[in-house]
Amino acid sequence: MPESAIGLNADMLPLKKWLREIGVAPSTAWRWRRDGLLKTLNIYGRIYVTRKARVEFLARAESGEFSQEPVTPKRNVVCPG
């Protein structure tokens, strides 16, 4: 069924479609939603993201708001013995 047939606002995009466009895995989007970084709408079990939420999220990401220092894992030193 076309999106226009169910009366979706033109500014809304299915989350899955947006993720394909930006090349992000669904598990990453799940973490973004869980952590409150990406605002979404749940309409009858389908997840949508508005244009405003997409623009806001990308602007915050480009500004470096989500960046963190890389963490190097500690090495396990094996003693010869």
Stockholm file with secondary structure:
# STOCKHOLM 1.0

chainA/1-81         MPESAIGLNADMLPLKKWLREIGVAPSTAWRWRRDGLLKTLNIYGRIYVTRKARVEFLARAESGEFSQEPVTPKRNVVCPG
#=GR chainA/1-81 SS CCGGGGTCCTTEEEHHHHHHHHTCCHHHHHHHHHTTSSCCEEETTEEEEEHHHHHHHHHHHHTTTTCCCCCCCCCCCCCCC
#=GC SS_cons        CCGGGGTCCTTEEEHHHHHHHHTCCHHHHHHHHHTTSSCCEEETTEEEEEHHHHHHHHHHHHTTTTCCCCCCCCCCCCCCC
//
